């Protein structure tokens, strides 16, 4: 699978300068930050921070965003802070440059089994296995609870269970002598948290009033009113339209917002429609998960030049030619459709439902440059 090769503007360099002005992680915060717990950052923030510091991370079969998603997903399953574990991987690999005893082909992002002097440590067959081993090793240190995923960490049973509940408790244990080891990891996490929240493939601000994405709530979370007070609690399973971002929160309309938290929500930007009954969904490790039936529809969380990300690191190849669209338009009354040159082309009947491929002002692109002028009294756009 091709790696993500996005270009990054100087705005990220500016963000890094601002981050340097932020006070370092305080001793009080460091001494209270646990290894176990829900993640707070998004895979976009995590991946952006790596690419800001290293434009070509040496990964095997995943992009940096897919790797970040694996940390969040497996961390969630085991109850480990996947976002801070990713910060530890950044520290251990030098922003995935490697260059020490461990080589990229090991998929060993935490230096498991390495002791220096040329000892390479553990090898893992896939990035998923490498991340799972890392998360499991952290859980061995931080908790006495049983694993929820199949054991892959070769050193899991060599650790005194629950001996290091805090990140700073890893000082002198994970790394020897390890002075300041946990603090360095937490500082990296703090730096990642300063990355401006973005929505994949959405240029903000938009020139229209339609939603640009939708969040699916995975755990109860507060919707905040414009004055910052709690307006209501969103429940697991709810889907909420997103119109942009406000700082590190999602703008859900009218100045109301939801603080971004990858452990409590996921955000999708569009859908793909399966047109070919031979289209395959692949697992994060590149093996086949299942074959689709024609007509199935899947939410898309991100994409690059070769794949659509459909959640949890699973993906569909673009070469299978699923049809990607932003949302759909429902007509309650007849509506005029305009040709690419702006002249009337035909009338669409009431009751019609059409995929939307692009939005420009009040014009919704129904494909090939043919558009409908949006009228909220007679039409409904949903994503």
LINURFEN-V394762 format. One record per residue. N is the residue number from 1. PHI is phi in whole degrees, 0 to 359 (999 if undefined). PSI is psi as a letter, one per 30 degrees, with the letter a starting at -180 (none if undefined). OMEGA is omega as a letter, one per 30 degrees, with the letter a starting at -180 (none if undefined). Layout:
# LINURFEN-V394762
n = [N N]
phi = [PHI PHI]
psi = [PSI PSI]
omega = [OMEGA OMEGA]
This chain:
# LINURFEN-V394762
n = [1 2 3 4 5 6 7 8 9 10 11 12 13 14 15 16 17 18 19 20 21 22 23 24 25 26 27 28 29 30 31 32 33 34 35 36 37 38 39 40 41 42 43 44 45 46 47 48 49 50 51 52 53 54 55 56 57 58 59 60 61 62 63 64 65 66 67 68 69 70 71 72 73 74 75 76 77 78 79 80 81 82 83 84 85 86 87 88 89 90 91 92 93 94 95 96 97 98 99 100 101 102 103 104 105 106 107 108 109 110 111 112 113 114 115 116 117 118 119 120 121 122 123 124 125 126 127 128 129 130 131 132 133 134 135 136 137 138 139 140 141 142 143 144 145 146 147 148 149 150 151 152 153 154 155 156 157 158 159 160 161 162 163 164 165 166 167 168 169 170 171 172 173 174 175 176 177 178 179 180 181 182 183 184 185 186 187 188 189 190 191 192 193 194 195 196 197 198 199 200 201 202 203 204 205 206 207 208 209 210 211 212 213 214 215 216 217 218 219 220 221 222 223 224 225 226 227 228 229 230 231 232 233 234 235 236 237 238 239 240 241 242 243 244 245 246 247 248 249 250 251 252 253 254 255 256 257 258 259 260 261 262 263 264 265 266 267 268 269 270 271 272 273 274 275 276 277 278 279 280 281 282 283 284 285 286 287 288 289 290 291 292 293 294 295 296 297 298 299 300 301 302 303 304 305 306 307 308 309 310 311 312 313 314 315 316 317 318 319 320 321 322 323 324 325 326 327 328 329 330 331 332 333 334 335 336 337 338 339 340 341 342 343 344 345 346 347 348 349 350 351 352 353 354 355 356 357 358 359 360 361 362 363 364 365 366 367 368 369 370 371 372 373 374 375 376 377 378 379 380 381 382 383]
phi = [999 289 281 291 236 295 264 238 277 293 299 290 297 297 298 297 298 297 297 294 275 281 304 292 302 288 298 297 294 299 279 232 272 269 288 277 141 282 290 238 270 261 298 294 299 294 293 300 294 297 292 294 259 211 287 228 299 272 250 272 235 226 278 296 288 293 297 300 296 298 298 292 290 289 301 298 297 262 77 259 294 296 291 283 300 297 298 295 297 301 296 292 258 66 59 63 275 59 95 261 289 279 249 304 295 283 52 251 269 238 67 295 87 275 231 88 67 93 285 278 82 286 249 235 293 222 303 300 294 297 293 299 297 298 298 295 295 296 295 301 289 263 213 257 289 290 288 256 237 297 298 229 290 290 246 302 276 266 264 287 300 77 285 224 288 257 298 289 289 283 302 79 247 289 238 239 289 78 297 75 299 296 297 295 296 293 293 298 298 299 298 298 294 276 294 300 295 229 243 308 62 238 272 244 286 274 255 216 249 275 295 254 194 212 260 255 280 256 205 309 212 275 264 260 284 306 273 92 281 286 273 195 257 275 259 307 98 292 241 233 292 240 250 162 231 232 63 255 235 273 279 255 106 67 85 282 211 230 297 295 205 295 280 244 199 230 236 245 248 179 219 242 252 281 253 232 288 259 292 243 261 255 285 303 274 92 274 286 268 194 256 277 263 301 99 292 234 229 287 244 259 187 202 228 285 229 219 257 275 245 114 65 87 284 209 236 284 296 296 279 59 291 264 269 214 282 186 223 244 254 249 266 222 303 222 282 251 252 285 303 274 93 274 301 247 196 251 265 285 300 93 291 223 229 290 246 256 194 225 222 64 264 258 254 275 264 118 68 86 279 231 234 278 289 226 295 282 239 220 226 255 220 232]
psi = [k k l k h l k k l f e e e e e e e e e f f k k l k l e e e e g g j l e k l k l f l l f e e e e e e e f e f j f i k i l d g l l e e e e e e e e e e e e e e f g k j e e e e e e e e e e e f h h g f b f b e k l e f f h j f g g k f k g l g f j f a k k k e l e e e e e e e e e e e e e e e f l g l l k f l k k f j f g e g f k j k g f i f l e f f f k f d e k k f g k g e e e e e e e e e e e e f f k k k l k k g k k k l l g l g l k f a k k k k f l k l k k k l f g f l k e l k k l k f k k k k k f a l j b h l k j g k g f l l k k k j f f f l l k l f a l k k k f k f g k k k k l f g f l k e l k l k k f l k k k k f l l a f f l k k g k g f l l k k f f f h l j k l e a l k k k f l k k k k k l f g f l k e l k k l k f l k k k k f l k j b g k k j g k g g k l k k k j f f f l k k l none]
omega = [a l l a a l a a a l l l l l l l l a a a a l a a a l a l a a l a a l l l a l a a l l l l a l l a l a l a l a a l a l a a l l a l l l l l l l l a a l l a a a a l a a l l l l l l l a a a a a l l a l l l a l a a l a a a a a a l l l a l l l a a a l l a a l l l l l a l l a l l l l l l a a l a l l l l a a l a a a a a l a l a l a a a a l l l l l l l l l a g l l l a a l l l a l l l l l l a a l a l l l a l l l a f l l a a a l a a l l l a l l a a a l a l l a l l l a l l l a l l l l a l a a a l l a l l l l a l l a l a l l a l a l a a l a l a a a l l a a a a l l a l a l l a l l a l l l a l l l l l a l l a l l l a a a l l a l l a l a l a l a l l l a l l a a a a l a l l l a l l a l a l l l l a l l l a l a l l a l l a a l l a l a l a a l l a l a l l a l a l a a l l l a none]
